[in-house]
């Protein structure tokens, strides 16, 4: 907690937070699961350390590190285009050429490989303008100011390969639990550098279910509860429901919180939670913004079981700082998580946070200076979270808070 205290004391004004039972102070100044510092359902252990496996990769060429998936459904032609937006990390900021190959393979759920030919895309990766060297390489540099490496996850390039489904295969759609089958197709994505050693090729896999997901927000004739239009509330109420493959879905589910106070135990418990959700006839879960991002096993199970996912950026029950370092750290966090999660068929919507919009009324600081904290809020959740998500994973529904009065406009994104 020394880091949180130091950041809070150096900040020009107090940024308030909810102190849950046994909560440790100033947790909103560090990027760590809020519930690690104590919540009304869990102890304040504030665990530290690496909770997942770590590997060291040495390469002399760009590597494939992630891929989001978009779909274009052409009903008139009876075709579905699946766009794989592959994310390639440059090597030391250097550019390079290579080939992105997308190949259908036999799936582990019994589906055969899709009868589409492998797709090859020539990729030209421009050199990065950022230097990959440390800002301080001197052995005598102070540990209180650790070097920042600019050639990190953010130094990436995107290349797109498109696979077209047609005929009978284009009719095999993915449906939420209780509405139909969860047909999934497996693909191997491989990047082969034009130069580099024989071991420089990199490979990832993606499972794709053919589907459309639409958040339907339409005016209703009913007067909305809450603030009046003069107080910043909406003039009319709106619907808020999802259509999958054009069919309205009655969302049945629950919030998902970290299944254990120690994150290293999360993968097995996450899989169990999703199986229990399906057994209880749920078809949607909301990943609560006060916890941690679920492991890959969570999203893989959601794809296989037909559980739609409402995924939130990890922020809850507090206001947050907006200094440049904090915002940049959050931007890289969003970019990484969007690339990791954005390939999953079950992902239905991104959320910005848990309860921050109503939290403006909770604290004396925000009640006394609402405009200041409104600027802070917009800087993080509109200018950073929303913008970065749309850059990495376009076309997915987004709301900046839950609950929320939503937005006046989606493009540009304008809050009520």
C-alpha positions in Angstrom: 0.0 0.0 0.0 3.0 2.3 0.1 2.7 3.0 -3.6 -1.0 3.9 -3.3 -0.3 6.2 -0.4 2.6 7.9 -2.2 0.5 8.5 -5.3 -2.4 9.8 -3.3 -0.3 12.2 -1.3 1.4 13.5 -4.4 -1.9 14.2 -6.2 -3.1 17.8 -6.1 -6.5 16.9 -4.6 -8.3 14.1 -2.9 -9.8 11.5 -5.2 -12.5 9.8 -3.1 -13.3 6.1 -2.9 -15.6 3.7 -1.1 -14.1 2.2 2.0 -15.7 -1.3 2.2 -15.4 -3.4 5.3 -11.8 -3.6 6.3 -10.7 -1.7 3.1 -7.2 -0.5 2.7 -6.9 3.3 1.8 -6.3 5.0 -1.6 -6.6 1.8 -3.7 -8.0 3.8 -6.6 -4.6 5.3 -7.3 -3.1 1.9 -8.4 -4.2 -0.5 -11.2 -5.1 -3.5 -9.2 -8.5 -5.3 -8.6 -10.5 -3.1 -6.2 -11.8 -6.1 -4.3 -8.2 -7.1 -3.4 -8.3 -4.2 -0.9 -11.4 -5.4 0.8 -15.1 -5.6 -0.1 -18.3 -6.3 1.6 -18.0 -9.9 0.6 -14.2 -10.4 0.9 -11.2 -9.8 3.0 -8.5 -7.1 2.4 -5.5 -9.3 1.6 -4.1 -7.2 -1.2 -2.2 -10.1 -2.7 0.9 -9.3 -4.8 3.0 -11.3 -7.2 2.5 -13.1 -10.6 -0.7 -15.1 -10.6 -0.3 -16.7 -14.0 2.5 -18.5 -16.0 5.4 -16.5 -17.2 7.6 -17.2 -20.2 10.6 -15.4 -21.8 10.6 -15.2 -25.6 13.6 -14.1 -27.7 12.9 -13.3 -31.3 14.5 -11.4 -34.2 11.2 -10.7 -36.0 7.7 -9.5 -35.3 5.4 -11.8 -33.4 1.7 -12.5 -33.5 0.4 -11.7 -30.0 -3.4 -11.4 -30.4 -6.4 -11.1 -32.7 -9.9 -9.7 -32.4 -12.7 -10.9 -34.6 -15.4 -9.0 -36.5 -18.1 -10.3 -38.7 -20.1 -9.0 -41.7 -23.4 -10.8 -42.4 -24.7 -10.4 -46.0 -28.2 -11.8 -45.9 -28.8 -11.1 -49.6 -25.9 -13.2 -50.7 -26.1 -15.7 -47.9 -22.5 -15.2 -46.9 -20.7 -14.3 -43.7 -17.3 -12.7 -43.7 -15.2 -13.3 -40.6 -12.4 -10.6 -40.2 -9.4 -11.6 -38.1 -7.6 -8.4 -37.0 -4.3 -9.9 -36.1 -2.1 -7.9 -33.7 1.6 -8.1 -34.3 4.3 -6.9 -31.9 7.3 -5.3 -33.6 10.8 -6.5 -32.7 12.6 -3.8 -31.0 10.6 -1.1 -32.8 11.8 -2.4 -36.2 9.5 -3.0 -39.1 9.5 -6.0 -41.4 7.5 -8.0 -43.9 5.8 -11.4 -43.6 2.7 -13.5 -44.4 -0.4 -13.9 -42.2 -2.0 -17.3 -42.8 -5.5 -18.1 -41.5 -6.3 -21.9 -41.7 -9.4 -23.7 -40.5 -8.7 -26.7 -38.4 -10.8 -29.5 -36.7 -12.5 -28.2 -33.6 -12.3 -29.8 -30.1 -16.1 -29.7 -29.8 -16.5 -32.2 -32.7 -17.0 -29.7 -35.5 -15.0 -30.4 -38.6 -12.8 -27.8 -40.2 -14.8 -25.2 -42.2 -14.7 -25.8 -45.9 -12.9 -22.6 -46.7 -9.5 -22.3 -48.2 -6.6 -21.0 -46.1 -6.2 -17.2 -46.5 -2.8 -15.6 -46.9 -2.2 -11.9 -46.5 1.1 -10.2 -47.2 1.9 -7.9 -44.3 4.2 -4.9 -44.3 5.0 -3.8 -40.8 6.4 -0.2 -40.7 9.1 0.7 -38.2 8.0 2.3 -35.0 8.8 5.9 -34.2 9.3 4.9 -30.6 12.7 3.7 -29.4 12.8 0.3 -27.8 15.7 1.2 -25.5 15.2 1.9 -21.8 14.9 5.6 -20.8 17.6 4.9 -18.3 20.2 2.1 -18.9 22.7 3.3 -16.3 23.4 0.7 -13.7 23.5 3.5 -11.2 20.0 4.7 -11.9 17.8 5.1 -8.9 15.3 2.4 -8.3 12.8 5.0 -7.2 12.4 5.9 -10.9 12.3 2.6 -12.7 13.1 2.8 -16.5 10.2 2.8 -18.9 10.5 0.6 -22.0 8.6 2.1 -24.9 9.0 -1.0 -27.1 6.4 -2.9 -25.1 2.9 -4.3 -25.8 1.8 -0.9 -27.2 4.3 -1.1 -30.0 2.1 -3.1 -32.3 0.7 -3.3 -35.8 -2.6 -4.7 -37.0 -3.2 -6.8 -40.2 -6.5 -8.2 -41.3 -7.4 -11.5 -43.0 -10.9 -12.3 -44.1 -12.5 -15.7 -44.3 -15.9 -16.1 -46.1 -18.5 -18.6 -45.1 -21.3 -19.5 -47.6 -23.9 -22.2 -48.3 -24.9 -24.6 -45.5 -22.0 -23.6 -43.2 -23.2 -19.9 -43.2 -26.5 -21.2 -41.8 -24.9 -22.8 -38.8 -25.2 -20.0 -36.3 -24.0 -19.6 -32.7 -26.9 -19.0 -30.3 -27.1 -18.1 -26.6 -27.9 -20.9 -24.2 -31.5 -22.0 -24.6 -32.0 -20.4 -28.0 -30.1 -22.9 -30.2 -26.7 -24.6 -30.8 -23.3 -23.2 -30.1 -21.5 -24.1 -33.3 -17.9 -23.0 -33.2 -15.2 -23.1 -35.9 -11.5 -23.3 -35.1 -8.9 -21.3 -36.9 -5.1 -21.2 -36.7 -3.5 -17.8 -37.3 0.2 -18.0 -38.2 2.6 -15.1 -39.0 5.6 -16.1 -41.0 8.3 -13.4 -41.2 10.1 -12.9 -44.4 13.4 -12.6 -42.6 14.5 -14.0 -39.3 15.4 -17.3 -37.9 13.5 -20.5 -38.6 11.9 -20.3 -35.2 10.5 -16.8 -35.8 7.0 -17.9 -36.9 4.3 -17.4 -34.3 0.9 -19.0 -34.0 -2.4 -18.4 -32.1 -5.8 -20.0 -32.4 -9.3 -18.5 -32.4 -12.7 -20.1 -32.1 -15.5 -18.4 -34.0 -19.2 -18.7 -33.8 -21.2 -17.1 -36.6 -23.6 -14.6 -35.1 -24.7 -11.0 -34.8 -25.2 -9.2 -31.5 -27.0 -5.9 -31.3 -27.8 -3.7 -28.3 -31.2 -2.2 -29.0 -31.7 1.3 -27.6 -34.9 2.9 -28.9 -37.2 5.6 -27.4 -40.3 4.4 -25.5 -43.5 6.3 -24.7 -42.8 6.0 -21.0 -41.5 8.8 -18.7 -38.1 7.8 -17.3 -37.5 7.7 -13.6 -34.8 9.7 -11.9 -33.5 13.2 -12.9 -35.6 15.5 -15.0 -34.2 16.7 -18.4 -33.4 20.0 -16.6 -31.3 18.1 -14.1 -29.3 16.3 -16.8 -31.7 13.3 -17.2 -33.0 11.9 -20.4 -36.1 13.4 -22.0 -37.5 10.0 -22.9 -36.9 6.5 -21.6 -35.2 3.8 -23.8 -35.2 0.1 -24.4 -32.1 -1.8 -23.4 -32.0 -5.3 -24.7 -29.9 -7.5 -27.0 -30.8 -9.1 -30.3 -28.7 -12.1 -31.3 -29.0 -13.1 -35.0 -32.0 -10.7 -35.2 -33.8 -12.4 -32.3 -34.6 -10.5 -29.1 -32.9 -12.2 -26.1 -34.3 -12.2 -22.6 -31.1 -11.9 -20.6 -31.0 -14.2 -17.6 -27.9 -14.2 -15.5 -25.8 -12.8 -12.7 -22.7 -10.7 -11.8 -19.4 -12.5 -11.9 -16.9 -11.6 -9.2 -13.4 -13.1 -8.6 -14.1 -16.7 -7.5 -11.1 -16.6 -5.1 -9.2 -13.9 -3.2 -6.0 -15.4 -4.7 -6.1 -15.0 -8.5 -3.8 -18.0 -9.2 -6.8 -20.2 -8.2 -9.2 -18.4 -10.6 -9.0 -20.5 -13.8 -10.4 -23.8 -12.4 -13.1 -22.0 -10.4 -14.0 -19.8 -13.4 -14.7 -22.8 -15.5 -16.9 -24.3 -12.7 -18.8 -21.0 -12.4 -19.6 -21.0 -16.1 -20.8 -24.6 -16.0 -23.0 -23.8 -13.0 -24.4 -20.7 -14.8 -25.4 -22.9 -17.8 -26.9 -25.5 -15.4 -29.0 -22.8 -13.8 -30.3 -21.8 -17.4 -28.5 -18.5 -17.4 -27.5 -17.0 -20.8 -25.5 -13.9 -19.7 -23.0 -12.9 -17.1 -21.7 -9.5 -16.2 -18.0 -9.3 -15.2 -18.2 -6.9 -12.4 -15.8 -4.0 -12.6 -14.5 -4.2 -9.1 -12.7 -7.5 -9.6 -10.1 -8.9 -12.0 -10.3 -9.7 -15.7 -11.3 -13.4 -16.0 -8.8 -16.0 -17.3 -9.0 -17.4 -20.9 -10.8 -20.5 -19.5 -13.8 -18.3 -18.6 -14.3 -16.9 -22.1 -13.6 -20.3 -23.7 -16.4 -21.8 -21.5 -18.7 -18.9 -22.3 -18.2 -19.6 -26.1 -18.9 -23.3 -25.7 -21.9 -23.0 -23.3 -23.6 -20.0 -25.0 -23.2 -17.6 -22.1 -23.1 -13.9 -23.3 -20.5 -11.8 -21.6 -20.9 -8.2 -20.4 -17.2 -7.3 -19.8 -16.3 -4.2 -17.7 -13.1 -2.3 -17.5 -11.8 -2.8 -13.9 -13.1 0.3 -12.1 -15.7 0.4 -9.3 -17.2 2.5 -6.5 -14.7 5.3 -6.6 -13.5 8.2 -8.6 -10.1 8.0 -10.3 -7.2 10.3 -11.1 -6.4 11.6 -14.5 -2.7 12.3 -14.5 -0.8 11.4 -17.7 0.9 8.3 -16.3 -2.3 6.8 -14.9 -4.2 7.4 -18.1 -1.5 5.9 -20.2 -1.3 2.9 -18.0 -5.1 2.4 -18.4 -4.9 2.8 -22.2 -2.3 0.0 -22.4 -4.5 -2.1 -20.1 -7.5 -1.6 -22.3 -5.6 -2.3 -25.5 -4.2 -5.6 -24.1 -7.5 -6.8 -22.6 -9.4 -5.9 -25.8 -7.0 -7.9 -27.9 -7.2 -10.9 -25.6 -10.9 -10.9 -25.1 -12.0 -9.5 -28.4 -11.8 -12.8 -30.3 -14.5 -14.5 -28.3 -17.9 -15.1 -29.8 -19.7 -14.7 -26.4 -18.5 -11.1 -25.9 -21.7 -8.9 -26.2 -20.8 -5.6 -24.7 -18.0 -3.6 -23.1 -18.7 -1.6 -19.9 -16.6 1.2 -18.6 -17.1 0.7 -14.8 -19.3 -0.3 -12.0 -21.4 2.4 -10.4 -19.1 5.4 -11.0 -21.9 7.5 -12.5 -24.1 7.4 -9.4 -20.9 7.7 -7.3 -20.8 11.4 -8.0 -23.4 11.8 -5.4 -21.7 9.7 -2.7 -18.7 11.8 -1.8 -18.6 15.4 -0.3 -15.6 16.1 -2.7 -17.6 15.3 -5.9 -20.8 17.0 -4.6 -18.8 20.2 -3.9 -16.9 20.2 -7.2 -18.9 18.1 -9.7 -17.4 19.7 -12.8 -13.8 18.8 -11.8 -14.7 15.2 -11.3 -16.8 15.1 -14.5 -13.7 16.2 -16.4 -11.7 13.4 -14.7 -14.4 10.9 -15.5 -14.6 11.9 -19.2 -10.8 11.8 -19.5 -10.6 8.2 -18.4 -13.8 6.5 -19.5 -14.6 8.4 -22.7 -11.2 9.6 -24.0 -9.2 6.6 -23.0 -11.4 3.5 -22.3 -14.0 4.1 -25.0 -11.6 5.4 -27.6 -9.1 2.6 -27.2 -11.8 -0.1 -27.2 -13.2 1.3 -30.5 -9.7 1.3 -32.0 -8.9 -2.3 -31.0 -12.4 -3.9 -31.1 -14.8 -1.8 -33.2 -18.4 -2.6 -33.7 -19.0 -3.9 -30.1 -21.6 -2.2 -27.9 -20.3 0.0 -25.1 -21.7 1.8 -22.1 -19.4 3.9 -19.9 -21.0 3.0 -16.5 -23.5 0.6 -14.9 -26.0 1.8 -14.0 -26.1 4.8 -16.4 -28.3 7.3 -18.1 -26.4 6.2 -21.3 -25.4 8.7 -23.9 -26.9 11.4 -26.0 -24.8 10.3 -29.0 -22.8 7.3 -29.9 -20.5 8.9 -32.5 -19.2 11.1 -31.1 -19.8 9.6 -27.7 -21.5 12.3 -25.7 -22.7 11.8 -22.1 -26.1 13.0 -20.8 
